[in-house]
Amino acid sequence: MPVALSVLHQAGLNGVINGSGYASWSLDKDLSIRYSADLCSDLPGKVDLATEEYWMQGRHELVSRVLTAPDKLTFGTFKSSSAMQEVEEYLEAIHGTSTDPWGSFVNKSCGFHVHVARSRASPDSDEMLPLPVLQHLAYLLVQFEELITALHEPERRSRGDGDSLFVASNLMGLRRSEHLCRRIDELNLATAQKKIFSKDMTAQRLAKMMDTEFRAEDREGNSFSTGRLTRYKFVNFQRLTQTGEAKTIEFREHKGTVGFDEISHWVHFILSLVRAAERMAKDPTGPHSPMSPREHMSFRRQQAAKCTIRCAKLRDEFERLLELLEFDDETRWYWRLRFVQLNPAEVLQVEQDENGVERIAEDGRCPACAQDDEDRQMFADREQFSARPSSSGSAMSLGSSP
């Protein structure tokens, strides 16, 4: 029996080597993982200079079986769910105790990938997320890609400049131009709306749009610009186009990790994003739709109007994302502090309260957003005042002469 598999069996856990179908946990060999150059640092307390030469390294990817998320998705409920408790058991097994002659670690060649699909109602049913949900998920990713990317380490933030081999932006197929010399942040949201919410959209077309990669030269070195599909994106839609594969959406951006708390937060973040897309797909209008009658709006405007309008100020846009995901206060603070830790030069700053607890410093809201709030409140007050009956029983009218 392979050593890696015996570790699981010794802990009373089931597993296979190089499994398929996600019916059971599997330890798959992965030659893209680099060996450790310093086991003493990667396994502190287990390995020292005197014993390092006796340790044998393996390159494995731990793959879970299909797990079901709870209906209630508060972080506390999710982390304590049977699915996540099972994840914790396997992580504890591969870590081992301080005296066990094995351990686990990750390095920058590793990634943490999460596949999402809907539960099958029957063995013959389709696990693919419904197309409207996929469309809203794609549009949310377009709106928030830069912000979500800022929640990850720099080496997982490809901007199309070749700085990361296995993750890249999903925005290539939605750019104004195919020219690689132009930055991705020139994206036109109106164009993205038209493409994503096109009436003749299919899952296959959406996958091609979100997974497009532009290459700058052919095999002979001739320069040109063309698109091809690749799974090496922040979010991989390519499985929607493949036969014989589970129709999942794969989130690939997170660094490799064997930390249970970090894994729990990221999986919860992903599922919350998908649930937000589900809510928008089911909502006939949405809280941010214009007041004009729905039948006078185009289909793509009906769908896009369910999202808030983007704000130029990072702090306000970040809060909009956390609100969209319906996080509780404790979960919001986790992601706020993570953002600050990974982006020390950004506008969000940490300060300590009277109890020495780190919090995001209040630096005021975006002036335009604050003015919008004031205008809405003024309009509401005016409406309330104008609705008050006068002594004669008629409504008062507020106005001014020209």
N, C-alpha and C positions, 0 to 999 in steps of 0.2 A: 504494500500500500504506500502511495506517495506520502512523504513526510507532511506536506501541507494538509492533505486530507485527513491524516491521522490526528492532527491537532483538533479538527472539528469533531471527529468521532470520539476522541478522549473526553470532550466536553459534553458528550451525549447529543450532539447535533448532527443532522443529516446533511449530506453534501456529496457532490460528484466533481470529477475533474473534466473540464471542457464540456460542460453540459449544453443542451440546446432546448429551446421551447420555454424556458423560464418556469418549468414545473417544479424545480427544486433549486436550492442554493448551489452555487458552482464556484470552483476556483479555476479560473481560466488562465492559461499561460499567455503572457503578453510581452512580446519581444521588443515593444517600443519603450518599455520601462528600463531606465538605466540602473545599473548596479550601484550600490552605495560605495563611495570612495572613503568613507570614514564611519565604520560601524560603531565605533565608540561614541560618536556624537549622535548617531541615529538611534541607537539603543542604549541610552545612558542607564547605568545601574545594572545592566545585564552583561555588557561587553566591555572589556578593558584591554589594554595593550598586550597583556600576557595571554589572553584567551582569544583575541580577535582572529588569529589564523586558524582556529579550530571551527569557526562558524561557517556554515554554507548558506549562500544566498539563493533565493528563488525570485522569479518575476511573475507575480500573479495578480489578476484582477478578481476581486470578490464580487460575485454577481448574485443578487437576491432572487428568490422566486417572486412571482406576482403577488403583491401585497395590496390590500384594500384600505383606502383612506376612510376614516370615520365621517359620518354625515355632518356632525358638528365639528367645525374647524378652528375653534380657538386653540391657541398654541398649547396651553396646558392639557386640554383634552387630546390633542393630536400627539403630543410627546408621550403621553401615558397610554396611548392606544395599544392594542395587542400587536398591531403591525410594527410599531416602532419599538416595542419591548422585545420583539423578535430580532430586530436589527441590533439592538443593544447586546443581546446574548451572543450573537456572532462576533461583534466587535470585541467583546470581552474575551472570547475564546482565542481570537488570533493575537490579541495583545499578550495574553498569558499573565501569570503572576511574576513577581520579581525573581523567583527561583526557577521558573520554567525555562527549559533550554530552547526557547523560541520567542519570537516577538514580531511586531509588524511596524512598518514605517512607510512614509511616502516622501517623494522628492518632487522637484519641478517637472519631471517627465510624466507625472501622474495627473489624472483628472478625475473628477467625480461626476458621473453621468446619471441622469434621472429620466426614466421613460414614463410618460403619462398617457393613459387611455381610459375609456369608460369601462365599467364592469360589464361583462357579458350577461345578458338576461338568460341566455341558454347557450349550449355549446356551439350552436349554429349561427348565433347572432354576431353582428359586427362590433368590434371593440373600438372602431374609429370614432373620434369625437365628431358630432354633427357639423356639417359645413358652416352654418352660421356661427357656431362657437369657434371654429378654426379661424374664420374671418375676423371676428372680434379679438381673438387672441393675437393674430398677426398685427392688427392695427394697434393694440396696446403695446406690443413689442416695438413697433415702429416709433410710437410716441415716446416710450420710456427707455429705449435701448441704451442711450448714453448714460442715463441715471442708474439703471440696473448694472451696467458695466462698471460704474464707479464703486459698486459694492464688492468688487473683486480685486484681487491682486493685479499689479501692473502687467505681469507676464500673461495674464488671461484676458487682456484688453486689446485685442488686435484692432487696428484702425485701417487695415488693408495695406500696411507698410511692411509686411513680412516679419513683424516682431513676435508673432505667435503662429506656430505651424499648424496646430490642431483646432484652433477656434478663430472665427472671423465674423465680421458683421453680417447681419441678415439684410442690410439695407442696399446691397449692391444692385439688386433687381428693381429697386424703387428709386434709384437716383435720377436726377434730371439728365444726366449724361453718362455715357459709358467710359468717358475719359478718366483714366486712373490718376491723372494729375489733379483732379478736383476732389476736394474733401467731401466725406460722406455727410457732414453736417449741413450741406447745401440742399438736403432733402426738401422737396415740396410736399407738404401734407395734403394739399388739394389733389395732387397727382396720385399720391398714395391712396387716398380715399377712392378715387375713380377706379384704380386698378384692383384694390382689395375687394371692394363691394360691387364690382361689376356683376350685372345680372346673369351673365353666362359663365360666372366663375365656377370652377370645379376644384376638388381637393388636389388633383394632379397639377392643375395650373397654379394653384396657390403655392404648392410645394416648389415648383420651378421658380416662381417669383421670389420666394423667401430664401432659397438655397442657391441662387445664381452666384457664380464666381467668374470674374473677368480675368482672362490671361492676356498678357501683353505681347507675347511672341509665340510663333509656332516652333516646331522641332528644328527647322532650318535657321531659326533666329530672325525670321521676318516679323516685323512689328505689325500687330493688328489687335483689334479688340473684339472679343466674342464672348458669349456666355456659355457656361456649362454647369451642371449640377454637382454639388459637393456636400458631403455630410459634415464637413469640418466647419460648422457654423456655431454661433452661440446657441441657437436653437435649431435642431435638425428636423426638417419636415419631409425628408426624402423617403422615409418608410411609407408614406402615403401613396407613393408611386410604384412600390414594389409588390410583386406577387409572392405569396408564400411566406411573407413576413408579417409580424404583428403590426397593425396600423397605429403605431405610437408616435407621439411627439417627444423628441429627445432633447433635454436641456443639458448642454455640454460645458457651460462656461466656468463652473466652479473648479477650483484647484482640487487636487487629490487630498483627501482627508480620511482619517480613521477616528475622528473625534465625534462622539455621539451628539453632543450639544450642537456643534456646528452643522452636522448632517441634518439634525432635526429642524433647525431653523431654516436651512435652505430648501429642504423638501416642502416644509410648510409654506414658505414664500411662493414656490412654484405652484403648489396646489391652490393657494389663495388667488394667484393670478389667473389660473384656469377657471376657478369658480367665478371670478369677476367677469370673465368673458362669457360664461354661461348666463349670468344674470343679465348682461347687456343683450345677449341674443334673444332672451325671452321677454325682455322689456319692450312693449310696443312703441314707446316714445323715449323714455329716459328722462331723468331730472334736468338734463342740460339741453333738451331740445328747444328750438325756438317756439314762441307762442303761436306762430301761424299754424293754420290747420294742417294736419299731417298729410292729407291727400294732395296738398299743393307742393310737397317736397319730393325731390328725387329719392330713389331708394338709397343711394350712397349717402346722401345728406341725412336721411332718417337714421341710418346706422351710426354715422360718424358723430351726429349730434348727441349721442348718448355719452360721449366722453367730454370731460371738461376741456376748455380751451387751454393750451399750453401757456405757461407763465415764464417770462424771461429770467426771473430770479430763482436761483437754484433751491434756496431754502423753501420757498412756497411750493415749487414743483415737487420737491421731495415729500412735503406734507400731503399734497394731493395724491401722490402714489400710495402713501401709507393709509390714507382715508379710503381710497379705492379698494385696497386689500382688506379693509375692515379689521385691522390689527387692534388689539387692546393696548393700553398704555405701556405695559411692560415690554411687549414685543416691539412697539414703536421705538422705545429707547434702545433696545438691542441694535436695531438697524441704524438708528441715528449715530450711536457711538461707533459702530462698525464703519460707517461712512467717514466719520472724522478721523478715525485711526488710519484708514487707507488713503485719505485725501487731506493731509495736514495743511496743504497750501490753499485749500478752498475756503469759501467765505464762512462756512459753519465752524464755530469755535466751541471748545469745551471749557466750562468753568465749574467750580465746586460750590455747592450750596452750603448752608450753615452746618450741615451734618457731615461735610466732607465728601458728599456723593457727587460724582461727575454728571453734569447735565449740559445740554446744548445751550449756549449763551443766546439770550434773546437780543436780536439786533434789529428788530422792527420788521414789519411786513413790506412786501413790494409796494411802492407808492401807488401804482396803478390798481393793484388788487384792493388796497385799503380804500382808495377813492371809489372803486366800484361798490364796496360794502357800504360806504357812507351814502352813495347815491341811492342804493336799494333801500336803505333804512329811511332816508328822506322821503322817497316815493311812498313807502309803506305808511309812514306817519301822515303824509299828505292825504293818502287814500282813506285812512282811518278818520282823519279830521273832516274830510269832505262828506263822509258817510253819516256824520252825526246829524240828527234832525234838528231843524230850527224850531223856534217857538210856534211857528204857524204850521209845523208839520212837514214842511218841504225841506229837501236837502240843500245844504249850503254849497255854493260853487266858488272855488278859489280861482282867481285869474288876475290878469292885469290888462289894462288898455294898451293898444298898440302904440 
